[in-house]
Every structure is written in structure tokens, then in C-alpha cells.
Amino acid sequence: MTASDWVRLLHPILAVVLVFPTIGTAVYFAWQTRQRRLKTMAKEKSRIPPTVGSAHVSVGRWLTAFVVGLALIGIAQPIYKNVTRSGLWSSKPFTVIFIVAMFGLTIASLALLYRASAKGWRAAFATLTTAGLWVLGSQDGVFRRTYEWQVSHYYYGMIAATLMIISLAILPEIYKSKRWRNIHIALNCVAMLLFIGQGITGSRDLLEIPLSWQEPTIYSCDFENLTCE
């Protein structure tokens, strides 16, 4: 394996080491928080400590950062590969500058979202982060599997990251309204299903992605008729 192959593996490595364990922890704390809330509403004593709610929030905030960061890493590698191979810096330097600026804007918007408290600012930074993520994902070189969008690792990941951003943005509202709490639960249930889909589609894509020295031969194959010369 070459250095580029190891860089390509960085995305799934971080998913296994950071994201999926954090998802499990967040789901566990979410379930514990709900069980404690139900006990409290029924005026029953619960053995679950009251700190479980704050622990869930803390883990959830980390999870959003991990998911968005992982999405950016997954997008960055093919974009960089396309820029270097196509000589984009020489032919279209403005496009390269725009891409770099979008990465910076997206990361800065997410950081500001974590610091924002006013509802308007949270909505603005969540919108900017989401828009930056999708704009970067639309760049040449990113494999989106649009012809099979319903089983696309890219679309699953982008939608899951968007839901995580929205969940972070509405976090203060769930303490004020049951409706927002239900929205938070619904968004994260959908995200959980997408994360399961990510595990499946990511494993499939690892089987399909060739090593760098194999690419010229593999990509000369006919993927529609499943034949190679």
C-alpha cells in the first residue's frame, strides 16, 4: 500500500475508532435519559443518576463534531486527488481557492455554531455549515453513486451529518418545548438508521475501491456489464 492508500483509509479508520463508539455511547445515554424522565413523570424513584442528561448532551456535541469532521475528511481526499491529477491549480486557480475557502468557512461556521446562544445565530451558522458541506460534496472527484442514490454511502453520510448539525442547533430548544424534544428524537432516530446504513455501504465500498496501483486496470472495466478486458 502507498501513502495515498493509507490516506484513503483514514476515513473508515476514524469512523470505527471514534464515530461508532460515540454513537453507541450517545444512544445509551439517550435511552437512560428518557427512562429517567418517564420515571420522574410517573412520580417514581429512579436509580439512574440525574447527571445522565448532561452526559448525553456532552457526548452528542462531540458526536456532531466527529460526524461533520469525518464527512469533511471523506470529501477532502478525493477532491485533493482530483485537483492534483487534473492540474486544476494551473487551469482554474480560482476554483481551488474557492474550495479551500469553503473548507475554512464550513469549519469556522461549525465552531461558531458551538458558541452561539441566540436562536437566529444558531440557525445562521447551522445553515452555513450545512451549505458548505453540500457545496464541497458536489465538487468533481467525489464519488456520490448518484445512479444508486438510495444505497449511496455519500448521501447517507451527508444527510446524517446534516441531521447532526440541526440537532446541535436546536439543542437549547428541547428544554423549552416538548415539540422540539420530539423533533430532536425523530431526527436522531433517522440519523441512527442512516449510521447503520453507513456501516453497510462503507463496507461495500471498501471492497470496490482498488489500491492506487490497481486503479488503471480496475477502472478500465465495464461496470454496467460487469466485465473486464
C-alpha positions as CSV (number, residue, x, y, z in Angstrom):
1,M,0.0,0.0,0.0
2,T,1.2,3.5,-0.8
3,A,0.8,6.7,1.2
4,S,-2.3,7.6,-0.8
5,D,-3.9,4.3,0.1
6,W,-3.4,4.9,3.8
7,V,-4.8,8.4,3.5
8,R,-7.9,6.9,1.8
9,L,-8.3,4.5,4.8
10,L,-8.2,7.4,7.3
11,H,-11.9,8.0,6.8
12,P,-13.1,4.4,7.7
13,I,-10.4,4.2,10.5
14,L,-11.8,7.3,12.2
15,A,-15.3,6.0,11.7
16,V,-14.5,2.8,13.5
17,V,-12.3,4.3,16.2
18,L,-14.2,7.5,17.0
19,V,-17.6,7.8,15.5
20,F,-19.3,4.5,16.0
21,P,-18.2,4.1,19.7
22,T,-19.5,7.6,20.3
23,I,-22.8,6.8,18.6
24,G,-23.2,3.8,20.9
25,T,-22.5,5.9,24.0
26,A,-24.9,8.7,22.9
27,V,-27.7,6.2,22.2
28,Y,-27.1,4.6,25.6
29,F,-27.3,7.9,27.5
30,A,-30.3,8.9,25.4
31,W,-32.2,5.8,26.5
32,Q,-31.2,6.3,30.1
33,T,-32.3,9.9,30.0
34,R,-35.7,9.0,28.6
35,Q,-36.2,6.3,31.2
36,R,-35.3,8.7,34.0
37,R,-37.7,11.3,32.5
38,L,-40.6,8.7,32.3
39,K,-39.9,7.7,35.9
40,T,-40.0,11.3,37.1
41,M,-43.2,12.0,35.2
42,A,-44.8,9.0,36.9
43,K,-43.5,10.3,40.2
44,E,-41.4,7.2,40.8
45,K,-37.9,6.9,42.1
46,S,-35.2,6.2,39.5
47,R,-31.8,4.6,40.1
48,I,-30.5,6.4,37.0
49,P,-28.4,9.4,38.2
50,P,-29.6,12.9,37.2
51,T,-26.3,13.6,35.5
52,V,-27.2,11.2,32.7
53,G,-28.9,14.1,30.8
54,S,-25.9,16.3,30.8
55,A,-23.7,13.4,29.9
56,H,-25.9,12.7,26.9
57,V,-25.7,16.3,25.8
58,S,-21.9,16.3,26.1
59,V,-21.5,13.1,24.1
60,G,-24.0,14.4,21.5
61,R,-22.0,17.6,21.0
62,W,-18.8,15.6,20.5
63,L,-20.7,13.3,18.1
64,T,-21.7,16.2,15.9
65,A,-18.1,17.4,15.6
66,F,-16.9,13.9,14.8
67,V,-19.5,13.2,12.1
68,V,-19.0,16.5,10.4
69,G,-15.3,16.3,10.6
70,L,-15.4,12.7,9.2
71,A,-17.5,13.9,6.3
72,L,-15.1,16.7,5.5
73,I,-12.2,14.2,5.6
74,G,-14.0,11.8,3.4
75,I,-14.7,14.6,0.9
76,A,-11.2,16.2,1.1
77,Q,-9.3,13.2,-0.1
78,P,-11.0,12.7,-3.5
79,I,-11.1,16.5,-4.1
80,Y,-7.4,16.7,-3.4
81,K,-6.7,13.8,-5.7
82,N,-8.8,15.3,-8.5
83,V,-7.1,18.7,-8.1
84,T,-3.6,17.2,-8.3
85,R,-4.3,14.8,-11.2
86,S,-6.3,17.2,-13.3
87,G,-3.9,20.2,-12.9
88,L,-6.8,22.3,-11.7
89,W,-4.5,24.8,-9.9
90,S,-2.9,25.7,-13.2
91,S,-6.1,25.7,-15.3
92,K,-8.6,27.1,-12.8
93,P,-6.8,28.5,-9.7
94,F,-9.9,30.4,-8.6
95,T,-11.8,27.1,-8.2
96,V,-9.0,25.7,-6.0
97,I,-9.1,28.9,-3.9
98,F,-12.9,28.6,-3.6
99,I,-12.7,25.0,-2.4
100,V,-10.1,25.8,0.2
101,A,-12.1,28.8,1.3
102,M,-15.3,26.6,1.6
103,F,-13.4,24.2,3.8
104,G,-12.4,27.1,6.1
105,L,-15.9,28.6,6.1
106,T,-17.5,25.3,6.9
107,I,-15.2,24.5,9.8
108,A,-15.5,28.1,11.1
109,S,-19.3,28.0,10.9
110,L,-19.4,24.8,12.9
111,A,-17.1,26.2,15.5
112,L,-19.3,29.3,15.8
113,L,-22.4,27.2,16.0
114,Y,-21.0,25.6,19.1
115,R,-20.5,29.1,20.7
116,A,-23.8,30.7,19.5
117,S,-26.6,31.0,22.0
118,A,-29.2,33.2,20.2
119,K,-31.7,31.3,18.1
120,G,-31.0,33.4,15.0
121,W,-27.3,32.9,15.1
122,R,-27.6,29.2,15.7
123,A,-29.9,29.0,12.6
124,A,-27.5,31.1,10.5
125,F,-24.4,29.1,11.5
126,A,-26.2,25.7,11.1
127,T,-27.3,26.8,7.6
128,L,-23.8,27.9,6.6
129,T,-22.2,24.7,7.9
130,T,-24.7,22.6,6.1
131,A,-24.4,24.6,2.8
132,G,-20.6,24.4,3.0
133,L,-20.7,20.6,3.5
134,W,-23.0,20.1,0.5
135,V,-21.1,22.5,-1.8
136,L,-17.9,20.7,-1.1
137,G,-19.6,17.3,-1.6
138,S,-20.7,18.5,-5.1
139,Q,-17.1,19.0,-6.3
140,D,-15.6,16.9,-9.0
141,G,-13.8,13.8,-7.8
142,V,-16.2,13.0,-5.0
143,F,-17.9,9.7,-5.7
144,R,-21.6,10.1,-5.0
145,R,-23.1,7.0,-6.5
146,T,-26.0,9.1,-7.7
147,Y,-27.1,6.3,-10.1
148,E,-27.9,4.3,-6.9
149,W,-28.6,7.2,-4.5
150,Q,-30.9,5.0,-2.4
151,V,-27.9,2.9,-1.3
152,S,-25.2,5.6,-1.6
153,H,-22.6,5.9,1.2
154,Y,-22.2,9.5,0.3
155,Y,-25.8,10.5,0.6
156,Y,-26.3,8.6,3.8
157,G,-23.3,10.3,5.3
158,M,-24.3,13.8,4.1
159,I,-27.8,13.5,5.3
160,A,-26.7,12.1,8.7
161,A,-24.2,15.0,9.1
162,T,-26.9,17.5,8.3
163,L,-29.2,15.9,10.9
164,M,-26.4,16.1,13.4
165,I,-25.9,19.8,12.7
166,I,-29.7,20.5,13.0
167,S,-29.8,18.6,16.3
168,L,-26.9,20.7,17.7
169,A,-28.7,23.9,16.5
170,I,-32.0,23.1,18.2
171,L,-30.4,21.7,21.4
172,P,-31.4,24.7,23.7
173,E,-35.0,24.5,22.4
174,I,-35.6,20.9,23.6
175,Y,-35.5,22.2,27.2
176,K,-38.3,24.7,26.4
177,S,-40.8,22.6,24.4
178,K,-41.9,19.1,24.2
179,R,-42.5,19.5,20.5
180,W,-38.8,20.4,19.9
181,R,-37.8,17.4,22.1
182,N,-39.9,15.1,19.9
183,I,-38.3,16.6,16.8
184,H,-34.9,16.0,18.3
185,I,-35.8,12.4,19.0
186,A,-37.2,11.9,15.5
187,L,-34.1,13.4,13.8
188,N,-31.7,11.3,15.7
189,C,-33.7,8.1,15.1
190,V,-33.5,8.8,11.4
191,A,-29.8,9.5,11.8
192,M,-29.3,6.2,13.7
193,L,-30.8,4.3,10.7
194,L,-28.5,6.2,8.4
195,F,-25.5,5.3,10.5
196,I,-26.4,1.7,10.3
197,G,-26.7,2.1,6.5
198,Q,-23.2,3.8,6.6
199,G,-21.7,0.7,8.2
200,I,-23.2,-1.4,5.4
201,T,-22.4,0.8,2.4
202,G,-19.0,1.7,3.8
203,S,-18.0,-2.0,4.0
204,R,-19.3,-2.5,0.4
205,D,-17.3,0.5,-0.9
206,L,-14.1,-0.8,0.7
207,L,-14.5,-3.9,-1.4
208,E,-15.0,-1.8,-4.6
209,I,-12.2,0.7,-4.1
210,P,-8.9,-0.6,-5.6
211,L,-5.4,0.1,-4.4
212,S,-3.7,3.0,-6.2
213,W,-1.5,0.7,-8.4
214,Q,-4.6,-1.3,-9.4
215,E,-6.7,1.7,-10.5
216,P,-5.7,1.9,-14.2
217,T,-6.8,-1.8,-14.7
218,I,-9.9,-1.7,-12.5
219,Y,-11.3,1.5,-13.8
220,S,-11.0,0.3,-17.4
221,C,-13.6,-2.4,-16.6
222,D,-17.2,-2.2,-17.8
223,F,-19.1,-1.7,-14.5
224,E,-22.5,-1.9,-16.2
225,N,-21.9,-5.2,-17.8
226,L,-19.6,-6.4,-15.0
227,T,-16.8,-7.4,-17.4
228,C,-13.1,-6.6,-17.7
229,E,-10.8,-6.9,-20.7
